[in-house]
């Protein structure tokens, strides 16, 4: 999930992020119960805003190991279809396994780049992406492709992180680890490129949807605290996701970096806290219907 090391061009950074996520697919899957509870409020908002109907065809982008896929498949029913995709083969393998284990037979799991979906134009009723769109190299261009994939009056639904100030659970460790892991004098990543907060600027994603041609664009900020029983558990979660930020450091320096994270996040975990602060932006829009013909 790191986005502070590696190439500075958006495409190179996206490739590194994608490879990083796929390399930790099993670790990510091990946190599935925690993550599904964490994302539950935003997932409920997303499903409500895209107004799923039985029998519809859905394209899911950056599906990971299928945390959203199974609810989508159950909502559209056996006569519907979910084409669940991820750029990482390891993620897709786990996604397919989880769909089978859940007993849903209307899921097609495919390895696919969400920015360039390999599906026919006007073939989907809904396109969704939960917590993956901010890692796209060119999200504005991706939206133009997505509106063409949708049938007339089709819907898109996305969730991304809101501002760093509202997401201390991620912003604090990222800031600490990035300072430790960045070589002295090395430039940081270019602003606005792929990363957890690349679409966090208020109004930015809404404007992108409107520019791509979507109508009836709606957005909602959803508090989604990440609840951990102890700070040690929260630290394990961060280490599984962010360890590559300091992987090039000597072991003793890595441990000092993680000790700094543990001290900073102590306020976020345990029974006496409200959970690690997180706020997600949920957004939806419609492809315009085909204009009525005039006599």
N, C-alpha and C positions, 0 to 999 in steps of 0.2 A: 504493500500500500504506500510505500514511501514515494515522495515526489520531490525530494530535495537533492538527490544525487543523480548522476548520469547525464545524458545529453540534455541540452537546454532547448532544442527545437521541440515544438509541441508533439510532433509525430514520434520522435525518439523517446520523449518522456512517457508518452502513452504506451509505447511498446514495453518500456521498462516496468511501468506500473502493472501492465497486463501480465507480463512474465512473473513478476513478484507475487501477484495474487494467485496465479495458477500453481506456483511452487508451494504455497501454503494451503492448498485446497483442503487437505485432510485436517489441518489445524482449524481452519475456518468452519468446517463441518462439525468439529467437536464442540464448537460454541453455539450450534444451531438453536438449542432451547433458549439460551440467554438472548441471542440476537433476535429471534422471533418475538420474544416478549418485549424487547427494546423497540423494535420497529412496529409493534402491534397498533399503536395509535395512528401512525402515518399510513399503515396498510389499510386500516379501516377507512380513513379519509380518502385514500386513493381509490379504493373499490367503489365508494359512494360517488366520487366525482366523475368517474368514467362511465358510470351507469351501465354496468355489464348486464347483458341479457342472455338467457339460455340459448344455446345454438350458435353463438357468435364465434368468430375466429379471432384469436389474439396472437400478436407477436410480442414476446417478452425479450427484452435486450438486457445483457449483463445479468443473467439470471442466477449466476453463482451456482450453489448446490441445490437450489429449488425451494427456498423458503417462501417465496411468493407464488411459485408455479402451482403448487398443489391447491391453495385457495382459489386461484384463477380457474383451474381445471374443474374444481367442484362447483364453482359458481356458474360456468357456462354449460355444465352438464354433459352427458355422453354424446349428445348431438353437436356439441361445440368442439373446438380444437384450440390447443395452445401450442404454438411453435416457440419453445423455450430455448434461447440461445445464449452462448457465452463464447468469448474469444479463446478461453482456456480449455484445452482438451480434458485436463484433470477435473475441472469444475463440471464439465458436461457429463463426464462419466458418473460422477457422484449424483448429479441432477437426475439422470436417467434411473439410477438405482433407487433414489428416494421416491421418485414418481411411482415406480413399480411397487415399492414397499407400501406406499400409501393407497394402492389399489386403484389409481386413476389410469385409465387406458387411452385417454384422449390427449396425451402429451407427446409431442415429437421433440426430442432433444437434439440440438444441432450445434456444432462448432461454427461460429459465425462472428464476424466483426460487426458490432452494433452500429458503427458509423456507416457501413456499406452493406446493409442487409441484402442477402441473396434471395429475395422473394419477389414475385411479380408485382407490378404496379396495380393499385386498386384491388388488392386481394385480401386485405385485413379490415376487420371492423374496429379493432382497438390495438394500439401499440402502447406498451407500458415499460417503464424502466425504474426500478427501485434502487437508489443509491449507487448508480453506475454512470449516469449521464455526465457528471462533473469530471470524469476521467477521460472524456472524449477530447481528441485533439482539436476538432473544429465543430463544436455543438451546433452552431448556427447553420452550417452546411448540412449537418445530419438531420436537422429538423425539416429542411427542404426536401430531403429524400423521404423522410417519414410521411410527410403529408401526401406524397405521391403514392406511397404504399397503401394508404388508407382508402377505403371506399368513400364515396360521397357521404357526408354526415358522420364519418368515422371519427373516433376520439383518440386523443393521446393523453397519457397520464404519467407524470414524472415525480420522483422525490429526490431532493438533494439537501445537503446541509445548508442551514442559514449562516449567519455571520460567525466568525471565530469567537466574538465576544459572547455569543449565545451557546457556544459549544466548547466549553472549557475542557471537557473530558478528552477531546482530540487536540484542540489548539495548544493546550499547555504541554503535553508530552512532545508534540511535533516541534514546538519552539525550542524546548530544552535539547532534544536529541539532534535537531538540525544544527544548533550551535556547537555541540560536541563533535558531530560527524563531519562538519564542513572544514576542509583544509584551510589553514590560514592564508588569506589573500585570494581564495577562490571565489568567483562570482556566484551569487545565488541563482536560482532558477528565474527565468524571465517571468514578469508578472502576467497574470491572466491565463497561464497555461494550464494543462491538466493537473488536477489535484483536488483534495477534499473541499476546498473553499473557492474553487475557480468560478462558481456560479452563485456565490453568496451575496454579491452586491444587490441590495434591494432594487427590484424592478428589472434587473438585467434579463433574467430568463423569460419573464413575461413579455418583454419587448422582443426577444428573439422569436417567440412563438407568433406574435403578431406580424413581424416582418416576414416570417416563413409562409404566412397566409392563413394561419389558424384564426378562428373566430370564437367568440364567447369564452375568452381566456379567463380562467378563474384561478386564484391561488389562496392557500391557507397555510398559516404557520402553526405547526403542531408540536407542543412540548413532548419530548420523548426521552426522559432521563434513563440513563443506563444504570440499572441497579445491580450492585455487587455486594455480596455479604461482607467481604473484607477488602482492605486495600491490597493485600497480597493477591487476591483473585483478580482485581482490576489490573494489577501490574502484570500478571501472567497474560491477560488478554492483550494488553498493549505490547508486550514482548512478542507474542505470536504474530501480531500484525505489523509491528514497526521495527523489528530487530535489525533489519538490513540498513537502517539509517546510520547505525554505528558499527556495522559488521566489519569494517575495515580497520577499526581501532584495535590496539592491543587489548587483551582480555581485561587487564586491570582498569583501563580507561573506560571500557564498556560498562563494567560494574559500577564505576563512579557515576557515569551518565545515568544509569538506571536507578541508582540510589537517589540522585537528584529528582528524577521523575517520581519515585515513590514518596519522597517528602512532599512534593508539590501536590500530589493527588490524594493525599491522606484525607483531605476534607470531603472527598467525593464518594467514599465507600463506607459501608457499615450501617448498622441498624439506626444509628443516631443521625443519619444524613438523609437528604431528599434524593439521593442518587447523583451520579455524575451528570452535570448539566449538558443537555442536548436539545436542539430545536431543529426540526426538519421543515423544509418548504415543500408543500404538495401543490402541484400545478396541473391543470388540465386545459384542453382546448378541442375544438371541433374543426374538421375539414368542412368547408362550405358544401351545401348540397348542390346538385346539378341545377343550374338555372332553368326555370320553367320555359318551355318553348312558346313563342308568341305566334299567333296565327298570321 
